[in-house]
Amino acid sequence: MSDDESAIEDAKRLLRRRLRSQRAERGPAAADHAASLADHLRRLTETLGARTISAYLSLPDEPDTRVFLRWATGEGIRVLLPVIRPDGLLDWAEHDGTETVEATLGVPQPTGETLPPTALDDVDLMLIPATAVGRDGSRLGGGRGFFDKTMAAMAECPLVYAVVHDDELFDSVPHAAYDQPVDGVVTPSGIHTTSRS
């Protein structure tokens, strides 16, 4: 690893640590934040005319995606959620709004039939988690690279929006060549397109 690459990894690690500490102090997202985030996610989905999306079930310290997912499944939108494989890649399962299990790394996952990574070929919009996002499209994930690997392996990626708290949106965040950029960001206060889109 070169000195530049090492410096980037150090900067990413420090920012992750600081933001995780902020999230821990914040506690579970307030109900009003969940409602406003759901409204923005709904508006984005409707504006794009998305009929199939990939999303994720939020962890307690992440912006709450569950209100939005209930709306999406209620509207007949096909929702694919990630299933973490032992090799660190992602498979997918259709979410019907009901049963989930806590699986790898404490991440809630659907219990339905597992679909291969190619299931994303039919997705109109990807909603992905992040620790922080830059207005330039840079994204700092959780550090395991699940979504970076998934996006890098796709022949053609749909629009990708990261979901973060308002104070986790910056002008730019530390990123390496393998970190995949996003087209936009959704926070409790609104929808933000990045300079990448």
C-alpha positions in Angstrom: 0.0 0.0 0.0 1.4 3.4 -1.0 1.7 6.3 1.5 -1.2 8.0 -0.3 -3.4 4.9 0.0 -2.4 4.5 3.6 -3.3 8.1 4.4 -6.7 7.7 2.7 -7.5 4.6 4.8 -6.4 6.3 8.0 -8.7 9.3 7.2 -11.6 6.9 6.4 -11.0 5.1 9.7 -10.9 8.3 11.8 -14.1 9.7 10.2 -15.9 6.4 10.6 -14.9 6.3 14.3 -16.1 9.9 14.9 -19.4 9.4 13.1 -20.1 6.1 14.8 -19.6 7.8 18.1 -22.1 10.6 17.1 -24.6 8.0 16.1 -24.2 6.2 19.4 -24.8 9.4 21.3 -27.8 10.2 19.0 -29.6 7.0 19.9 -32.4 5.6 17.8 -33.8 8.0 15.1 -36.7 10.0 16.3 -40.1 9.2 14.8 -40.4 12.6 13.1 -37.1 12.0 11.3 -38.3 8.6 10.2 -41.5 10.1 8.8 -39.7 12.9 6.9 -37.1 10.5 5.6 -39.9 8.2 4.4 -41.6 11.1 2.6 -38.4 12.0 0.8 -37.7 8.3 -0.2 -41.3 8.0 -1.4 -41.0 11.2 -3.4 -37.8 10.0 -5.0 -39.3 6.6 -5.9 -42.4 8.1 -7.4 -40.5 10.8 -9.3 -38.3 8.1 -10.9 -41.3 5.8 -11.5 -39.3 3.0 -9.8 -41.2 -0.3 -9.7 -38.3 -2.4 -8.4 -35.9 -1.1 -5.8 -33.1 -2.5 -3.7 -32.9 -1.2 -0.2 -31.9 -2.3 3.3 -33.4 -2.7 6.8 -31.8 0.0 8.9 -29.9 -0.7 12.1 -31.0 1.2 15.2 -28.4 4.0 14.8 -29.0 4.5 11.1 -31.7 6.7 9.6 -34.9 4.6 9.8 -35.8 3.0 6.4 -38.6 0.8 7.8 -41.5 3.3 7.5 -40.6 3.8 3.8 -40.3 0.0 3.2 -43.8 -0.5 4.6 -45.1 2.1 2.2 -43.2 0.6 -0.8 -44.4 -3.0 -0.2 -47.9 -1.6 0.4 -47.8 0.1 -3.0 -46.8 -3.1 -4.7 -43.2 -2.0 -5.4 -40.9 -4.9 -5.6 -38.3 -4.5 -2.8 -35.0 -6.5 -2.8 -33.0 -6.6 0.4 -29.4 -7.7 0.8 -28.4 -11.1 2.1 -24.8 -11.2 3.2 -22.9 -14.2 1.9 -20.0 -15.8 3.8 -17.6 -14.5 1.1 -18.6 -10.9 1.8 -20.6 -10.4 -1.3 -24.4 -9.8 -1.5 -27.2 -12.0 -2.6 -30.8 -10.6 -2.5 -34.2 -11.6 -1.3 -37.6 -10.1 -2.0 -39.1 -8.3 1.0 -42.8 -8.7 1.5 -42.9 -6.5 4.6 -43.0 -9.3 7.1 -40.5 -11.7 8.5 -36.8 -10.9 8.9 -34.0 -12.6 10.9 -30.9 -11.1 12.5 -28.0 -12.5 10.5 -24.4 -11.8 9.7 -22.9 -8.9 11.6 -26.3 -8.2 13.3 -27.8 -7.1 10.0 -31.6 -7.8 9.7 -32.3 -9.9 6.5 -35.4 -11.2 4.9 -36.2 -14.9 5.2 -37.5 -15.5 1.6 -35.9 -17.2 -1.3 -32.3 -16.1 -1.9 -31.7 -14.5 -5.4 -28.3 -14.2 -7.1 -26.5 -10.8 -7.5 -28.0 -10.6 -11.0 -31.4 -9.9 -9.4 -30.2 -6.3 -9.4 -30.3 -6.2 -13.2 -34.0 -5.3 -12.9 -33.7 -2.7 -10.2 -34.7 0.9 -11.0 -33.2 2.5 -7.9 -30.7 1.3 -5.3 -30.9 2.8 -1.8 -27.8 2.0 0.2 -26.5 2.7 3.7 -23.5 4.9 4.4 -21.6 6.4 7.2 -21.1 9.6 5.3 -21.5 11.0 1.8 -20.0 13.9 -0.1 -21.9 16.2 -2.3 -19.3 15.2 -5.0 -20.7 11.6 -4.9 -18.0 10.1 -2.6 -19.4 7.6 -0.1 -17.9 6.3 3.1 -19.5 2.9 3.9 -19.2 0.7 6.9 -15.8 -0.6 6.0 -16.5 -4.0 4.7 -17.1 -3.1 1.0 -20.4 -5.0 0.5 -22.0 -2.4 -1.6 -18.8 -1.2 -3.3 -18.1 -4.8 -4.5 -21.7 -5.2 -5.6 -21.8 -2.0 -7.6 -18.4 -2.6 -9.2 -19.6 -6.1 -10.4 -22.7 -4.7 -12.1 -22.5 -4.3 -15.9 -24.8 -1.3 -15.6 -25.7 0.4 -12.3 -29.1 2.0 -11.8 -29.3 5.3 -9.9 -27.8 4.9 -6.5 -28.8 7.0 -3.5 -27.2 6.7 -0.1 -29.2 7.3 3.1 -27.6 9.3 5.9 -28.4 11.6 8.8 -28.2 15.3 7.8 -25.0 15.9 9.7 -23.3 13.1 7.7 -23.5 14.9 4.4 -20.2 16.7 3.6 -18.6 18.4 0.5 -16.4 15.3 0.1 -15.4 12.3 2.2 -12.1 10.3 2.0 -12.3 7.7 -0.7 -10.1 5.3 -2.6 -10.2 4.2 -6.2 -12.3 1.2 -5.4 -15.0 3.1 -3.5 -18.0 3.4 -5.7 -19.7 6.9 -6.0 -23.4 7.6 -5.6 -25.8 9.7 -7.7 -27.5 11.2 -4.7 -28.2 11.3 -1.0 -31.5 11.2 1.0 -31.5 12.7 4.5 -34.4 13.5 6.8 -34.3 17.1 5.5 -34.4 16.3 1.7 -33.1 14.7 -1.5 -29.7 15.9 -2.7 -28.2 15.1 -6.1 -24.4 14.8 -6.2 -22.1 16.5 -8.7 -21.6 13.0 -10.1 -25.1 12.8 -11.5 
